Amino acid sequence: MKRRTLLKQITTGAIALPLMGVSDFEKLTSKTKNWKGKFSLDKVKDEAFWKEFKKEHYDISDEFINLENGQFGVQPKMVVDAYCEFIKKVNRENSGYTRNHFYKEDYKPIMETLAEFSGTGSDEILITRNATEALNILIQGISLKAGDEVILHMQDYPSMIEAFQMLEKTKGIKINKIDIPFIPESDAEIVKLYEDAITDKTKCILVTHMIHLTGQVMPVKAISDMAKKKGIDVMVDAAHSFAHLDFKIPDLGCDFVGVNLHKWFSTPLGMGMLYVKKDRIKDLNPMFGDNTKPDDSIYKLGHFGTISSPTYLTVPIAAEFNNMITLPVKEARLRYLQNYWSKEIESMPNAQMLTPTAPERSCAIATFKLNNIDVNKTIDKLYKEYGVFTVRRDLPGGDAGIRVTPNLYIGTSDIDKLLEGVQQLSKA
Ligand SMILES: Cc1ncc(COP(=O)(O)O)c(C=O)c1O
C-alpha cells in the first residue's frame, strides 16, 4: 500500500495501526465516531454543544474551576485511556515489544502522523521530552562564536534566555534584549523593534510565538521574512501555539522550531517536538553526542537513549482528537472564551488588561491585573471564595498579573464565576 494512502487511513482512523495490537486504533478512538463532522464555526458560541462535548471527552475534577490550563493540557479521555493501555502493554511485553515492534513497525507511522499534522516532512522532526529540550537542541546546536549577537525579547521564556546566557559565558556571544509593549499597535511596530536591534554581528533571533506571561501572539512570519532578507536565522518557541492556533509549521517561515505536545496537542506529559528544515539540519551540531548518523539526518540530533514508547504511542490518538475538533474551530472557541471574560474585565473599575484582545494577537491565554488589590490576594480569594484557579505571572519591570487560561472543557458558566469574583474584588 502506498505510504500516502496508509497515512490517510491512519489519520482518518480507517485502519488499525500495527502499534495498537489487540486494542486497535479504531477502538481506542471510537469516541470520535459520533462527533466527527459536528464541529463548525457555527458551534463556537453553542454552550449546550460544548457541555455535551465535555461530558463525552473529559474527566475533570469538579473541586475547582481550572482556569490555569497553561502549564500543561488535560488529556481527553480517549488519550488518557489509550495511554494507560499502552503503559500496560509495554510493561507486559517489555523489550519483546520495543525491540520487535516499536522501532521496527510503530515508530514510523507515529512520526508520519505527527508530520502530517504539523505540515512537515517526517525527516524534519523529532519527538523530545518538551519544548525546553527541543529549543536547547537548537540554541546549543547552531554555530555561534565569540562576538556573535542574538536578539531576545524580555518576555521570552526564562529557560531559553538562560540557555543563551550560558552561551554568553561559555562562548562569549552577546545577547541583545528588546522590550515590546504589552499592547502593541501593529505587527509593523513589533517587526521594527526587532529590526532596530540588528547589528552587523547579529546571527540569530529567538521569537516566542505565544508569550507565556500574557498570551500575546507575535508576528513570527513577518519577523522571519525581515530577518531572512538580512541572512539572520530565526528560532521559534512555539511551545504554546502548536495545536492552539490554526497553523502548520511551514507557515511560520522559519527553519528552526521547538514545540510542546503536552500543552495544547493534549498528549501525556513529557512530550515536545523539534523541527529543523531539511536543508538546515547540516548546520546544527548535536547536543547529545552522536557519531554515526549522516550530517543531514534529523536523527543525529536525537540520540536520546531509551525513550518512553507508551508516550510516543499516544501521538496518533491525540492527532485524531485534534482532527475531530479541527484547528479553526478549536482556535475560534478558545478565543471566544478569552474574549468572553476579557471584554467584561476591561470595563471594570481598577482593572487593566495586559494582553491585546484583537483576534490575531491572542487566543486562549490572557492576563489582567487589578490596581486596587494585591495580585496574590486576588488569586487566593478567587480560589477560596469563588472556586476559580488562576496563576500569577511576574512581568518584566517588576509588575505582576493574573493569567487566565481556559481549555475546551471550560464553559461560559465557569467563566461567569471568575467575572463574579473579579467584579467584587475590583470594588474592594
Ligand atoms: C513560551 C514557552 N516556552 C517554553 C516553555 C517550556 O515548556 P516545557 O517546560 O514543557 O519545556 C513554556 C512553558 O510553559 C512556554 O510557555
The ligand as an SDF file (V2000), in Angstrom:
LIG
                    3D

 16 16  0  0  0  0  0  0  0  0999 V2000
    6.6490   30.0630   25.7240 C   0  0  0  0  0  0  0  0  0  0  0  0
    7.1460   28.8370   26.4280 C   0  0  0  0  0  0  0  0  0  0  0  0
    8.2720   28.2740   26.0070 N   0  0  0  0  0  0  0  0  0  0  0  0
    8.7440   27.1590   26.5690 C   0  0  0  0  0  0  0  0  0  0  0  0
    8.1250   26.5820   27.6340 C   0  0  0  0  0  0  0  0  0  0  0  0
    8.7200   25.3750   28.2700 C   0  0  0  0  0  0  0  0  0  0  0  0
    7.8750   24.2770   28.1950 O   0  0  0  0  0  0  0  0  0  0  0  0
    8.3490   22.9300   28.8800 P   0  0  0  0  0  0  0  0  0  0  0  0
    8.5900   23.2510   30.3260 O   0  0  0  0  0  0  0  0  0  0  0  0
    7.2250   21.9930   28.7050 O   0  0  0  0  0  0  0  0  0  0  0  0
    9.5950   22.5310   28.2060 O   0  0  0  0  0  0  0  0  0  0  0  0
    6.9520   27.1330   28.1210 C   0  0  0  0  0  0  0  0  0  0  0  0
    6.2420   26.5440   29.2630 C   0  0  0  0  0  0  0  0  0  0  0  0
    5.2260   26.9680   29.7110 O   0  0  0  0  0  0  0  0  0  0  0  0
    6.4400   28.2960   27.4920 C   0  0  0  0  0  0  0  0  0  0  0  0
    5.3280   28.8890   27.9170 O   0  0  0  0  0  0  0  0  0  0  0  0
  1  2  1  0
  2  3  1  0
  2 15  2  0
  3  4  2  0
  4  5  1  0
  5  6  1  0
  5 12  2  0
  6  7  1  0
  7  8  1  0
  8  9  2  0
  8 10  1  0
  8 11  1  0
 12 13  1  0
 12 15  1  0
 13 14  2  0
 15 16  1  0
M  END
$$$$
